[in-house]
């Protein structure tokens, strides 16, 4: 397992400590969770941007009923 050292001000440290206690997790887990949530958000934005660019090329919309009919439901 790898180890990472993070430098932060005393105010940042106390804020992290309060957050971790309020959520009943370790400070390490609070940092890991925040990082992976941010990573997932960035990935979601990237996927949305690609999908939206595709939509702009051919802006056709279908209703849920039309999609279900096409899928034979």
PyMOL CGO cylinders between C-alpha atoms (Angstrom):
from pymol import cmd
from pymol.cgo import CYLINDER

trace = [
    CYLINDER, 0.00, 0.00, 0.00, 1.25, 3.49, -0.82, 0.3, 1, 1, 1, 1, 1, 1,
    CYLINDER, 1.25, 3.49, -0.82, 1.38, 6.38, 1.62, 0.3, 1, 1, 1, 1, 1, 1,
    CYLINDER, 1.38, 6.38, 1.62, 0.71, 10.02, 0.75, 0.3, 1, 1, 1, 1, 1, 1,
    CYLINDER, 0.71, 10.02, 0.75, 1.57, 13.03, 2.87, 0.3, 1, 1, 1, 1, 1, 1,
    CYLINDER, 1.57, 13.03, 2.87, -0.64, 16.12, 2.61, 0.3, 1, 1, 1, 1, 1, 1,
    CYLINDER, -0.64, 16.12, 2.61, 0.35, 19.53, 3.93, 0.3, 1, 1, 1, 1, 1, 1,
    CYLINDER, 0.35, 19.53, 3.93, -2.43, 21.81, 5.13, 0.3, 1, 1, 1, 1, 1, 1,
    CYLINDER, -2.43, 21.81, 5.13, -2.90, 24.76, 7.37, 0.3, 1, 1, 1, 1, 1, 1,
    CYLINDER, -2.90, 24.76, 7.37, -4.11, 24.35, 10.94, 0.3, 1, 1, 1, 1, 1, 1,
    CYLINDER, -4.11, 24.35, 10.94, -7.51, 25.72, 9.91, 0.3, 1, 1, 1, 1, 1, 1,
    CYLINDER, -7.51, 25.72, 9.91, -7.79, 23.19, 7.08, 0.3, 1, 1, 1, 1, 1, 1,
    CYLINDER, -7.79, 23.19, 7.08, -6.71, 20.40, 9.41, 0.3, 1, 1, 1, 1, 1, 1,
    CYLINDER, -6.71, 20.40, 9.41, -9.35, 21.31, 12.01, 0.3, 1, 1, 1, 1, 1, 1,
    CYLINDER, -9.35, 21.31, 12.01, -12.03, 21.52, 9.30, 0.3, 1, 1, 1, 1, 1, 1,
    CYLINDER, -12.03, 21.52, 9.30, -11.06, 18.06, 8.04, 0.3, 1, 1, 1, 1, 1, 1,
    CYLINDER, -11.06, 18.06, 8.04, -11.02, 16.72, 11.57, 0.3, 1, 1, 1, 1, 1, 1,
    CYLINDER, -11.02, 16.72, 11.57, -14.52, 18.11, 12.28, 0.3, 1, 1, 1, 1, 1, 1,
    CYLINDER, -14.52, 18.11, 12.28, -15.82, 16.74, 8.97, 0.3, 1, 1, 1, 1, 1, 1,
    CYLINDER, -15.82, 16.74, 8.97, -14.42, 13.28, 9.66, 0.3, 1, 1, 1, 1, 1, 1,
    CYLINDER, -14.42, 13.28, 9.66, -15.87, 13.21, 13.18, 0.3, 1, 1, 1, 1, 1, 1,
    CYLINDER, -15.87, 13.21, 13.18, -19.27, 14.42, 11.96, 0.3, 1, 1, 1, 1, 1, 1,
    CYLINDER, -19.27, 14.42, 11.96, -19.34, 11.62, 9.37, 0.3, 1, 1, 1, 1, 1, 1,
    CYLINDER, -19.34, 11.62, 9.37, -17.90, 9.01, 11.72, 0.3, 1, 1, 1, 1, 1, 1,
    CYLINDER, -17.90, 9.01, 11.72, -14.94, 8.21, 9.46, 0.3, 1, 1, 1, 1, 1, 1,
    CYLINDER, -14.94, 8.21, 9.46, -11.19, 8.52, 9.80, 0.3, 1, 1, 1, 1, 1, 1,
    CYLINDER, -11.19, 8.52, 9.80, -9.46, 11.57, 8.39, 0.3, 1, 1, 1, 1, 1, 1,
    CYLINDER, -9.46, 11.57, 8.39, -7.79, 9.30, 5.83, 0.3, 1, 1, 1, 1, 1, 1,
    CYLINDER, -7.79, 9.30, 5.83, -11.15, 7.93, 4.72, 0.3, 1, 1, 1, 1, 1, 1,
    CYLINDER, -11.15, 7.93, 4.72, -12.61, 11.45, 4.51, 0.3, 1, 1, 1, 1, 1, 1,
    CYLINDER, -12.61, 11.45, 4.51, -9.79, 12.53, 2.19, 0.3, 1, 1, 1, 1, 1, 1,
    CYLINDER, -9.79, 12.53, 2.19, -10.05, 9.36, 0.06, 0.3, 1, 1, 1, 1, 1, 1,
    CYLINDER, -10.05, 9.36, 0.06, -13.81, 9.71, -0.26, 0.3, 1, 1, 1, 1, 1, 1,
    CYLINDER, -13.81, 9.71, -0.26, -13.58, 13.37, -1.25, 0.3, 1, 1, 1, 1, 1, 1,
    CYLINDER, -13.58, 13.37, -1.25, -10.91, 12.59, -3.86, 0.3, 1, 1, 1, 1, 1, 1,
    CYLINDER, -10.91, 12.59, -3.86, -12.84, 9.75, -5.48, 0.3, 1, 1, 1, 1, 1, 1,
    CYLINDER, -12.84, 9.75, -5.48, -16.09, 11.72, -5.48, 0.3, 1, 1, 1, 1, 1, 1,
    CYLINDER, -16.09, 11.72, -5.48, -14.28, 14.56, -7.28, 0.3, 1, 1, 1, 1, 1, 1,
    CYLINDER, -14.28, 14.56, -7.28, -12.75, 12.08, -9.74, 0.3, 1, 1, 1, 1, 1, 1,
    CYLINDER, -12.75, 12.08, -9.74, -16.18, 10.59, -10.47, 0.3, 1, 1, 1, 1, 1, 1,
    CYLINDER, -16.18, 10.59, -10.47, -17.68, 14.07, -10.95, 0.3, 1, 1, 1, 1, 1, 1,
    CYLINDER, -17.68, 14.07, -10.95, -14.95, 14.97, -13.45, 0.3, 1, 1, 1, 1, 1, 1,
    CYLINDER, -14.95, 14.97, -13.45, -15.55, 11.71, -15.35, 0.3, 1, 1, 1, 1, 1, 1,
    CYLINDER, -15.55, 11.71, -15.35, -19.32, 12.35, -15.42, 0.3, 1, 1, 1, 1, 1, 1,
    CYLINDER, -19.32, 12.35, -15.42, -18.73, 15.84, -16.83, 0.3, 1, 1, 1, 1, 1, 1,
    CYLINDER, -18.73, 15.84, -16.83, -16.42, 14.44, -19.51, 0.3, 1, 1, 1, 1, 1, 1,
    CYLINDER, -16.42, 14.44, -19.51, -18.99, 11.83, -20.56, 0.3, 1, 1, 1, 1, 1, 1,
    CYLINDER, -18.99, 11.83, -20.56, -21.76, 14.43, -20.59, 0.3, 1, 1, 1, 1, 1, 1,
    CYLINDER, -21.76, 14.43, -20.59, -19.70, 16.79, -22.76, 0.3, 1, 1, 1, 1, 1, 1,
    CYLINDER, -19.70, 16.79, -22.76, -19.09, 14.01, -25.29, 0.3, 1, 1, 1, 1, 1, 1,
    CYLINDER, -19.09, 14.01, -25.29, -22.75, 12.98, -25.32, 0.3, 1, 1, 1, 1, 1, 1,
    CYLINDER, -22.75, 12.98, -25.32, -23.90, 16.58, -25.70, 0.3, 1, 1, 1, 1, 1, 1,
    CYLINDER, -23.90, 16.58, -25.70, -21.51, 17.14, -28.61, 0.3, 1, 1, 1, 1, 1, 1,
    CYLINDER, -21.51, 17.14, -28.61, -22.98, 14.06, -30.31, 0.3, 1, 1, 1, 1, 1, 1,
    CYLINDER, -22.98, 14.06, -30.31, -26.51, 15.35, -29.66, 0.3, 1, 1, 1, 1, 1, 1,
    CYLINDER, -26.51, 15.35, -29.66, -25.65, 18.73, -31.23, 0.3, 1, 1, 1, 1, 1, 1,
    CYLINDER, -25.65, 18.73, -31.23, -24.59, 16.94, -34.42, 0.3, 1, 1, 1, 1, 1, 1,
    CYLINDER, -24.59, 16.94, -34.42, -28.06, 15.40, -34.75, 0.3, 1, 1, 1, 1, 1, 1,
    CYLINDER, -28.06, 15.40, -34.75, -30.49, 16.94, -32.22, 0.3, 1, 1, 1, 1, 1, 1,
    CYLINDER, -30.49, 16.94, -32.22, -33.27, 14.37, -32.41, 0.3, 1, 1, 1, 1, 1, 1,
    CYLINDER, -33.27, 14.37, -32.41, -35.20, 13.52, -29.26, 0.3, 1, 1, 1, 1, 1, 1,
    CYLINDER, -35.20, 13.52, -29.26, -37.42, 10.51, -28.59, 0.3, 1, 1, 1, 1, 1, 1,
    CYLINDER, -37.42, 10.51, -28.59, -40.13, 10.06, -26.00, 0.3, 1, 1, 1, 1, 1, 1,
    CYLINDER, -40.13, 10.06, -26.00, -39.96, 7.18, -23.57, 0.3, 1, 1, 1, 1, 1, 1,
    CYLINDER, -39.96, 7.18, -23.57, -42.92, 5.58, -25.37, 0.3, 1, 1, 1, 1, 1, 1,
    CYLINDER, -42.92, 5.58, -25.37, -41.06, 5.79, -28.68, 0.3, 1, 1, 1, 1, 1, 1,
    CYLINDER, -41.06, 5.79, -28.68, -37.98, 4.16, -27.18, 0.3, 1, 1, 1, 1, 1, 1,
    CYLINDER, -37.98, 4.16, -27.18, -40.03, 1.38, -25.58, 0.3, 1, 1, 1, 1, 1, 1,
    CYLINDER, -40.03, 1.38, -25.58, -41.85, 0.76, -28.87, 0.3, 1, 1, 1, 1, 1, 1,
    CYLINDER, -41.85, 0.76, -28.87, -38.52, 0.57, -30.71, 0.3, 1, 1, 1, 1, 1, 1,
    CYLINDER, -38.52, 0.57, -30.71, -37.27, -1.94, -28.11, 0.3, 1, 1, 1, 1, 1, 1,
    CYLINDER, -37.27, -1.94, -28.11, -40.45, -3.98, -28.41, 0.3, 1, 1, 1, 1, 1, 1,
    CYLINDER, -40.45, -3.98, -28.41, -41.65, -3.33, -24.88, 0.3, 1, 1, 1, 1, 1, 1,
]
cmd.load_cgo(trace, "trace")
